[in-house]
Amino acid sequence: LLGRKHDINLYAPKDLKELITLQLSFAGTALSYPLNFFALEDISVMYTSPGLIVESFPVKHRIPCWGFIFKEKKHSRKINPEAVKHYQVAVSFFEDLKHGLDIIINDKNLPNELLTTTAAPGKTYAYCSDTIYDEDLITHIKNADLIYHEATYLHEFKDKAAARFHTTCFEAATLAKKSNVKKLLIGHFSSKYETLDAFKEEACAIFPETELAIEGCTFIA
């Protein structure tokens, strides 16, 4: 952020604004950019653009925490180049075709399906951390292409996980299965574990499409 001039929009629990303001004031820090704070207080749409919607939802932790859903909007239909060439469709009609409209050329009605193909559906990614095991989350993450869910402990420490408002690996995989998601990433592992192989093994026994969220890795939904 050094030398930044453009705004930063920060979406966080309302009490965080006071904490950040206090820290900046105590350190005598003068930001080079405007910091806009938006308090998360309910399920809401945080951001929308022509291709993306970002929503927030509360999760259950010992302090206020939130999850987020990133949804691609429905893609436009794709122009069939051979069909539009065959029917001599002008480029000026392409935008209507992409939006699913039929067109008329030389008094002849041309159905949209004749000139276009269905685009791939928009994908959904959900982020859930930090939280206790909570099946209320299914409402928000159901059928997502990819979800990240914390898995702080192996299931043998489920009582410790519950006491600290965290989730076990087994529980994260169970929630993914019940939510009918396509792929699960697990992370937020307790530092007590020196290796993580057991996490993937335990999760995959319930939900095979599970990967460890290791820093620097790239995942494709």
Backbone bond lengths (Angstrom), bond angles and torsions (degrees), N, CA, C in turn:
res aa  C-N    CA-C-N  psi(-1)  N-CA   C-N-CA  omega(-1)  CA-C   N-CA-C  phi
1 L - - - 1.460 - - 1.528 112.59 -
2 L 1.309 117.38 -2.55 1.454 121.24 -178.76 1.531 110.55 -61.98
3 G 1.323 116.23 123.90 1.448 120.77 179.36 1.513 114.72 81.31
4 R 1.306 118.01 3.36 1.459 120.72 179.94 1.525 110.73 -66.35
5 K 1.337 116.82 143.92 1.460 121.61 178.14 1.522 112.60 -118.45
6 H 1.332 116.55 -26.12 1.460 120.42 -176.11 1.530 111.65 -77.15
7 D 1.330 115.26 155.83 1.467 121.68 -179.69 1.524 111.64 -58.37
8 I 1.327 114.83 151.59 1.463 121.77 166.39 1.518 107.35 -122.07
9 N 1.323 116.18 127.53 1.461 121.79 176.18 1.520 108.58 -99.73
10 L 1.319 116.13 121.32 1.453 121.64 -177.74 1.522 109.72 -110.73
11 Y 1.336 116.36 120.68 1.458 122.85 178.89 1.521 107.71 -108.18
12 A 1.326 117.48 117.76 1.460 120.28 -173.56 1.521 110.09 -161.59
13 P 1.352 117.61 166.56 1.466 120.14 174.41 1.530 110.46 -53.88
14 K 1.315 116.44 143.99 1.471 121.73 -169.97 1.525 113.69 -57.25
15 D 1.337 118.23 -34.26 1.458 120.70 -176.52 1.529 112.81 -69.90
16 L 1.317 116.85 -15.87 1.455 119.23 -178.58 1.529 111.63 -69.17
17 K 1.311 117.00 -27.84 1.464 120.01 179.78 1.527 110.61 -60.03
18 E 1.327 116.43 -44.59 1.473 120.43 179.48 1.524 110.98 -63.05
19 L 1.329 116.62 -40.93 1.458 121.14 -179.37 1.529 111.07 -64.31
20 I 1.332 116.79 -46.03 1.466 120.74 -179.17 1.527 110.47 -65.44
21 T 1.338 116.88 -42.87 1.468 120.91 179.64 1.524 110.75 -60.77
22 L 1.340 116.06 -40.92 1.458 120.78 179.37 1.524 111.17 -65.02
23 Q 1.319 116.74 -43.64 1.470 120.45 -179.62 1.521 111.63 -63.89
24 L 1.317 116.30 -44.01 1.461 120.30 179.95 1.523 111.01 -64.46
25 S 1.328 114.99 -40.43 1.462 119.85 179.93 1.528 111.36 -66.49
26 F 1.320 117.32 -45.27 1.461 122.16 -178.46 1.529 111.10 -62.45
27 A 1.341 115.93 -37.60 1.461 120.59 -178.49 1.525 112.68 -84.67
28 G 1.339 116.05 -6.44 1.458 119.91 -177.78 1.510 112.51 65.07
29 T 1.335 115.86 34.51 1.461 121.70 -176.34 1.524 111.27 -85.84
30 A 1.321 116.17 128.97 1.467 121.96 174.38 1.523 108.05 -112.15
31 L 1.311 117.26 111.14 1.454 121.33 -178.00 1.524 110.79 -71.59
32 S 1.308 115.89 145.67 1.468 120.89 179.36 1.522 111.97 -89.24
33 Y 1.324 116.15 3.86 1.463 121.37 -177.47 1.528 108.87 -140.78
34 P 1.351 117.55 153.82 1.467 119.95 175.38 1.525 110.86 -70.51
35 L 1.334 116.92 132.34 1.461 122.48 176.53 1.524 108.10 -108.46
36 N 1.338 116.32 111.45 1.464 121.68 -177.82 1.519 109.01 -102.01
37 F 1.313 116.80 121.96 1.460 121.71 -175.54 1.521 110.36 -103.04
38 F 1.330 116.44 130.87 1.459 122.33 177.49 1.530 108.04 -123.85
39 A 1.315 116.36 116.88 1.461 121.29 -176.86 1.520 110.58 -77.50
40 L 1.331 116.79 131.51 1.458 122.58 175.15 1.525 108.20 -88.57
41 E 1.315 116.29 118.29 1.457 119.90 -176.76 1.516 113.09 -131.27
42 D 1.309 118.66 -10.91 1.458 120.93 -178.50 1.523 108.36 -161.15
43 I 1.318 116.30 174.15 1.459 120.44 174.15 1.527 107.23 -64.24
44 S 1.313 117.50 125.84 1.459 118.94 -174.79 1.519 111.46 -156.61
45 V 1.329 114.90 161.79 1.461 122.05 171.22 1.517 107.09 -87.99
46 M 1.327 117.11 116.89 1.459 121.97 -177.43 1.517 112.59 -85.76
47 Y 1.326 114.63 -34.85 1.470 118.54 -170.91 1.517 108.55 -153.43
48 T 1.318 114.82 142.95 1.463 118.81 174.72 1.522 109.49 -144.92
49 S 1.317 115.70 142.53 1.465 122.66 177.55 1.520 107.17 -141.13
50 P 1.315 118.70 177.09 1.475 119.06 179.49 1.524 113.91 -56.82
51 G 1.346 117.91 -25.09 1.458 118.57 -176.66 1.508 116.12 -119.32
52 L 1.356 118.27 -2.94 1.453 119.63 -170.46 1.526 112.09 -147.45
53 I 1.345 114.77 144.23 1.464 121.77 171.81 1.521 107.70 -126.85
54 V 1.332 117.08 133.71 1.467 121.86 176.18 1.518 108.32 -118.10
55 E 1.335 115.99 123.99 1.460 121.52 -179.63 1.525 109.79 -118.31
56 S 1.326 116.28 153.79 1.463 121.23 177.13 1.519 109.58 -119.08
57 F 1.343 115.66 152.82 1.455 120.84 176.93 1.524 108.40 -151.05
58 P 1.334 118.32 145.53 1.465 120.39 -178.19 1.526 111.40 -74.55
59 V 1.316 116.08 143.43 1.458 122.60 170.89 1.533 107.44 -114.59
60 K 1.322 116.62 170.92 1.468 119.98 -173.44 1.528 111.13 -105.66
61 H 1.326 114.76 106.25 1.451 121.70 177.90 1.525 107.51 -135.43
62 R 1.323 117.27 174.77 1.466 119.45 -177.58 1.530 112.02 -72.47
63 I 1.326 117.49 -18.85 1.458 122.79 171.55 1.527 107.18 -124.82
64 P 1.334 119.53 163.18 1.464 120.25 -178.86 1.525 112.01 -58.79
65 C 1.314 116.39 125.31 1.463 122.74 177.40 1.528 108.94 -139.29
66 W 1.318 114.80 156.40 1.457 120.29 -174.87 1.516 111.36 -134.72
67 G 1.321 114.32 152.37 1.451 121.17 172.75 1.517 108.54 -109.76
68 F 1.313 116.11 166.74 1.458 120.65 -176.61 1.525 110.48 -138.68
69 I 1.316 115.27 146.59 1.462 121.58 177.70 1.528 108.46 -124.58
70 F 1.312 115.89 128.74 1.458 122.09 177.96 1.530 107.64 -110.07
71 K 1.329 116.40 115.56 1.463 120.88 -175.85 1.523 110.73 -118.26
72 E 1.325 115.22 122.02 1.458 118.94 170.42 1.522 108.34 -71.42
73 K 1.303 116.19 135.81 1.463 119.15 175.35 1.530 109.35 -72.65
74 K 1.303 115.09 160.63 1.458 120.57 -178.64 1.522 110.20 -57.04
75 H 1.313 115.50 128.66 1.459 120.06 -179.43 1.532 110.93 -73.43
76 S 1.321 115.00 152.63 1.466 120.25 175.64 1.526 109.74 -69.66
77 R 1.325 115.70 155.81 1.456 119.57 175.56 1.524 109.44 -67.38
78 K 1.324 116.19 154.18 1.456 121.08 -176.77 1.528 110.75 -98.10
79 I 1.322 115.19 136.07 1.465 121.05 178.27 1.529 109.78 -68.82
80 N 1.328 116.12 132.86 1.464 121.86 174.34 1.528 107.28 -88.31
81 P 1.327 118.52 102.82 1.474 120.58 -172.97 1.526 114.04 -59.17
82 E 1.324 117.28 -36.97 1.469 119.80 -179.53 1.523 110.65 -68.87
83 A 1.337 116.45 -39.20 1.464 119.78 -178.44 1.529 111.70 -68.45
84 V 1.325 117.02 -45.48 1.477 118.79 -178.33 1.526 110.80 -67.29
85 K 1.328 116.93 -29.91 1.471 119.99 176.34 1.517 110.09 -70.64
86 H 1.324 116.50 -41.50 1.467 121.10 -179.24 1.533 111.51 -62.80
87 Y 1.340 116.61 -41.36 1.468 120.76 -177.61 1.525 112.24 -93.62
88 Q 1.341 116.09 6.43 1.462 122.38 176.63 1.540 111.35 53.29
89 V 1.327 114.56 51.35 1.468 121.22 179.51 1.526 109.34 -84.39
90 A 1.313 116.48 125.35 1.460 121.52 -179.75 1.531 110.80 -69.83
91 V 1.316 115.49 151.97 1.472 121.29 -179.97 1.525 111.21 -59.12
92 S 1.316 117.51 -28.50 1.470 121.39 -178.32 1.532 112.41 -63.04
93 F 1.329 117.67 -16.46 1.467 121.45 178.53 1.531 112.58 -89.76
94 F 1.328 117.43 -11.62 1.459 120.94 -170.56 1.532 113.05 -61.10
95 E 1.308 116.35 -37.82 1.462 118.72 -177.10 1.527 110.50 -64.87
96 D 1.344 116.96 -42.27 1.467 120.55 176.82 1.527 110.88 -62.99
97 L 1.315 116.22 -40.28 1.458 120.05 179.88 1.526 111.32 -64.00
98 K 1.329 116.86 -40.32 1.464 120.94 179.75 1.529 111.60 -63.05
99 H 1.333 116.02 -27.29 1.465 120.15 179.08 1.520 113.12 -92.33
100 G 1.332 116.01 10.81 1.459 120.26 172.84 1.511 115.83 87.42
101 L 1.310 117.94 11.57 1.464 120.90 -177.49 1.527 111.35 -86.87
102 D 1.338 115.01 147.43 1.462 120.32 170.83 1.523 107.73 -79.80
103 I 1.327 116.85 160.32 1.469 119.71 177.54 1.523 109.63 -131.95
104 I 1.309 115.50 162.12 1.467 121.56 178.13 1.517 108.12 -120.05
105 I 1.327 116.86 125.54 1.455 122.76 177.28 1.522 108.46 -129.76
106 N 1.344 115.68 125.18 1.470 121.19 -178.83 1.524 111.13 53.58
107 D 1.337 115.03 45.58 1.469 122.98 178.61 1.528 113.55 63.86
108 K 1.317 115.86 14.88 1.458 119.37 179.16 1.524 109.18 -112.56
109 N 1.345 116.21 126.98 1.462 120.97 178.94 1.527 109.88 -79.60
110 L 1.338 115.50 125.86 1.460 120.85 179.03 1.530 108.41 -112.54
111 P 1.337 117.40 110.46 1.469 120.22 179.39 1.520 111.51 -60.42
112 N 1.298 116.25 145.30 1.460 121.16 -178.59 1.520 111.65 -57.84
113 E 1.322 116.71 -39.96 1.469 121.01 -177.29 1.523 112.32 -62.46
114 L 1.337 116.63 -20.88 1.452 121.47 179.73 1.529 111.56 -75.44
115 L 1.339 116.00 -25.57 1.455 121.06 -171.54 1.536 114.29 -114.44
116 T 1.314 116.22 -6.81 1.469 119.61 -177.32 1.527 110.90 -135.93
117 T 1.315 114.90 169.42 1.461 121.30 173.42 1.522 108.72 -126.47
118 T 1.319 115.54 156.61 1.452 120.67 -179.02 1.528 110.69 -69.74
119 A 1.323 115.91 131.43 1.461 120.62 178.00 1.522 110.01 -80.96
120 A 1.310 116.10 160.63 1.459 120.06 176.84 1.527 109.38 -63.59
121 P 1.330 117.86 139.61 1.467 119.68 179.85 1.520 111.29 -64.81
122 G 1.324 116.35 152.90 1.452 120.57 177.34 1.521 110.84 -64.99
123 K 1.324 117.24 146.63 1.457 121.53 -178.17 1.524 111.24 -97.63
124 T 1.326 114.98 158.57 1.468 121.45 -178.69 1.515 110.22 -128.03
125 Y 1.331 115.40 132.20 1.465 122.10 176.20 1.523 108.56 -122.73
126 A 1.323 116.91 130.86 1.464 121.59 179.44 1.522 110.25 -119.69
127 Y 1.325 115.80 140.82 1.465 122.44 -178.64 1.522 108.32 -120.04
128 C 1.334 117.57 120.29 1.465 122.15 -176.80 1.529 110.50 -126.36
129 S 1.302 117.04 103.08 1.464 121.53 177.46 1.520 107.40 -170.26
130 D 1.326 118.85 144.88 1.453 130.39 -11.21 1.528 107.99 -89.71
131 T 1.315 118.20 146.57 1.454 118.52 -175.75 1.526 111.70 -163.14
132 I 1.297 114.93 152.33 1.448 121.83 169.34 1.532 107.58 -77.19
133 Y 1.320 117.76 164.28 1.470 120.10 175.78 1.522 108.79 -60.90
134 D 1.323 116.96 124.45 1.462 121.12 -172.80 1.527 109.73 -147.95
135 E 1.334 116.17 107.74 1.462 119.66 -178.41 1.524 112.83 -72.63
136 D 1.326 118.05 -8.84 1.469 120.04 172.98 1.527 110.77 -63.15
137 L 1.322 116.80 -21.95 1.462 120.34 -179.64 1.525 112.18 -68.64
138 I 1.307 116.78 -19.90 1.469 120.13 -179.20 1.520 111.04 -56.66
139 T 1.320 116.78 -36.05 1.469 121.45 178.83 1.524 111.01 -55.50
140 H 1.321 116.67 -36.86 1.463 121.04 -174.83 1.523 113.13 -88.40
141 I 1.331 117.83 -34.19 1.467 120.09 -170.80 1.522 113.93 -105.92
142 K 1.313 117.49 0.16 1.466 121.49 -175.78 1.534 111.20 -55.19
143 N 1.334 114.86 132.86 1.470 123.95 176.00 1.531 113.95 67.05
144 A 1.316 118.23 14.72 1.471 120.37 178.58 1.525 110.29 -65.36
145 D 1.319 116.04 151.36 1.462 120.75 177.71 1.525 110.99 -72.72
146 L 1.323 115.77 -35.20 1.462 120.72 -177.16 1.519 108.93 -150.53
147 I 1.333 116.74 134.45 1.462 119.89 173.37 1.522 109.39 -130.03
148 Y 1.309 114.48 147.11 1.463 121.05 167.94 1.523 106.57 -106.50
149 H 1.330 116.34 131.95 1.459 119.86 177.30 1.511 108.79 -139.06
150 E 1.311 116.11 136.28 1.458 119.51 178.20 1.523 110.71 -62.15
151 A 1.333 115.13 149.72 1.469 121.97 177.38 1.530 105.99 -148.92
152 T 1.302 115.43 73.64 1.462 121.03 -169.90 1.521 113.15 -66.96
153 Y 1.343 116.32 -36.54 1.471 120.34 -175.24 1.529 111.30 -129.26
154 L 1.319 115.41 157.01 1.456 120.23 165.36 1.525 107.75 -71.05
155 H 1.323 115.94 161.64 1.465 118.94 -169.29 1.526 113.74 -69.37
156 E 1.304 117.86 -17.23 1.465 119.30 177.17 1.534 111.44 -64.44
157 F 1.315 116.71 -17.83 1.462 121.53 178.00 1.530 111.16 -109.43
158 K 1.342 116.50 34.49 1.456 120.35 -177.46 1.521 112.34 -61.64
159 D 1.320 118.41 -33.64 1.468 120.70 179.36 1.527 110.40 -67.37
160 K 1.320 116.19 -41.57 1.466 120.12 177.30 1.530 110.20 -64.58
161 A 1.337 116.32 -40.80 1.462 120.61 178.71 1.528 110.83 -60.17
162 A 1.336 115.97 -46.47 1.466 120.11 -179.50 1.520 111.36 -64.18
163 A 1.321 116.93 -40.50 1.470 120.91 -179.11 1.517 111.57 -64.40
164 R 1.333 116.52 -29.74 1.466 120.77 -178.40 1.527 112.34 -102.77
165 F 1.327 115.73 11.45 1.463 122.73 178.52 1.524 111.65 57.96
166 H 1.340 114.88 45.04 1.452 121.11 174.03 1.525 109.43 -122.04
167 T 1.315 115.42 176.45 1.458 122.65 -176.27 1.519 110.13 -117.31
168 T 1.316 116.47 148.62 1.462 119.78 173.93 1.521 109.82 -89.71
169 C 1.304 114.69 164.50 1.459 121.57 177.65 1.532 111.00 -58.65
170 F 1.311 116.33 -45.26 1.464 122.92 178.90 1.528 110.33 -58.70
171 E 1.332 116.58 -43.42 1.466 120.91 -177.39 1.524 111.54 -69.00
172 A 1.321 117.35 -39.66 1.462 120.52 177.95 1.527 110.62 -61.30
173 A 1.326 116.35 -43.11 1.462 120.98 178.86 1.529 110.99 -66.22
174 T 1.320 116.17 -38.09 1.469 120.51 178.16 1.518 110.74 -63.12
175 L 1.324 116.61 -42.89 1.462 120.48 179.40 1.524 110.90 -64.74
176 A 1.322 117.10 -39.90 1.466 121.17 177.96 1.530 110.71 -61.68
177 K 1.325 115.54 -42.74 1.475 119.90 179.76 1.521 110.80 -64.79
178 K 1.326 116.99 -45.30 1.464 120.46 -179.54 1.526 112.21 -67.74
179 S 1.326 116.28 -24.37 1.463 120.48 -179.22 1.521 112.71 -88.38
180 N 1.331 116.58 -4.98 1.467 121.84 178.84 1.526 111.97 58.43
181 V 1.334 116.54 38.54 1.463 119.44 177.64 1.521 108.68 -81.88
182 K 1.324 115.80 164.92 1.461 119.15 -177.26 1.529 112.54 -88.69
183 K 1.326 117.09 -35.13 1.460 119.67 -176.78 1.523 109.40 -148.16
184 L 1.337 115.41 145.14 1.465 122.10 -178.59 1.520 110.49 -123.06
185 L 1.330 115.06 132.93 1.460 121.65 169.75 1.519 107.72 -109.94
186 I 1.321 117.47 132.91 1.455 120.30 177.50 1.525 109.63 -117.53
187 G 1.345 115.33 145.96 1.451 120.33 -178.55 1.513 111.14 -160.10
188 H 1.354 116.12 -159.38 1.464 122.52 -178.50 1.527 110.15 60.84
189 F 1.323 115.91 42.10 1.459 121.04 -176.27 1.534 110.80 -73.04
190 S 1.306 115.71 141.46 1.455 120.57 176.94 1.524 110.47 -62.42
191 S 1.326 116.16 142.29 1.462 121.10 -179.25 1.528 112.36 -70.02
192 K 1.346 116.52 -6.70 1.458 119.87 179.34 1.531 111.75 -70.29
193 Y 1.337 116.64 -17.16 1.462 120.38 -177.76 1.526 109.96 -95.49
194 E 1.318 116.97 127.42 1.455 121.87 179.16 1.520 112.01 -84.33
195 T 1.323 117.52 -28.59 1.464 122.48 176.45 1.522 108.97 -129.45
196 L 1.327 115.36 159.73 1.465 119.90 -173.92 1.526 113.53 -116.32
197 D 1.305 117.77 3.99 1.468 121.00 -177.11 1.525 111.78 -56.43
198 A 1.324 116.48 -38.29 1.463 120.02 -177.30 1.519 111.67 -66.01
199 F 1.334 117.59 -28.62 1.456 120.77 178.63 1.522 110.93 -64.96
200 K 1.321 115.61 -48.37 1.460 118.73 -179.62 1.526 111.10 -65.79
201 E 1.312 116.04 -40.42 1.464 120.14 179.93 1.530 111.01 -61.72
202 E 1.341 116.40 -44.85 1.461 120.03 -178.81 1.523 111.36 -66.70
203 A 1.332 116.29 -41.75 1.469 119.78 -178.61 1.522 111.73 -69.20
204 C 1.327 116.75 -43.21 1.469 120.40 -176.75 1.524 112.49 -66.32
205 A 1.316 117.16 -22.92 1.462 120.07 176.34 1.528 110.65 -65.95
206 I 1.325 116.42 -25.16 1.472 121.83 178.74 1.515 110.80 -100.88
207 F 1.339 115.50 -44.18 1.461 121.34 -176.09 1.526 108.06 -136.22
208 P 1.337 117.33 96.29 1.470 121.41 -172.41 1.527 115.00 -57.46
209 E 1.330 117.39 -31.23 1.469 120.02 -177.75 1.527 110.46 -84.31
210 T 1.321 115.67 61.02 1.462 122.32 -178.98 1.523 109.80 -120.26
211 E 1.332 115.92 138.68 1.454 121.71 175.45 1.523 109.36 -130.45
212 L 1.320 115.95 154.39 1.456 121.25 175.79 1.526 108.77 -83.97
213 A 1.317 116.51 130.80 1.467 121.44 179.64 1.522 108.90 -82.22
214 I 1.313 114.82 84.37 1.462 121.76 -178.54 1.529 109.21 -94.29
215 E 1.305 116.75 134.21 1.458 121.11 -177.67 1.519 111.42 -55.76
216 G 1.326 115.46 131.94 1.457 121.30 178.48 1.511 114.78 93.77
217 C 1.333 117.44 -10.28 1.472 121.34 179.87 1.538 110.08 -83.37
218 T 1.307 115.17 152.62 1.463 122.50 176.89 1.519 108.73 -117.05
219 F 1.333 116.42 136.21 1.465 121.39 -178.24 1.518 109.18 -125.07
220 I 1.322 116.10 141.64 1.455 122.97 178.50 1.509 110.01 -114.05
221 A 1.318 116.97 124.21 1.469 121.14 -179.25 1.522 109.62 -82.99
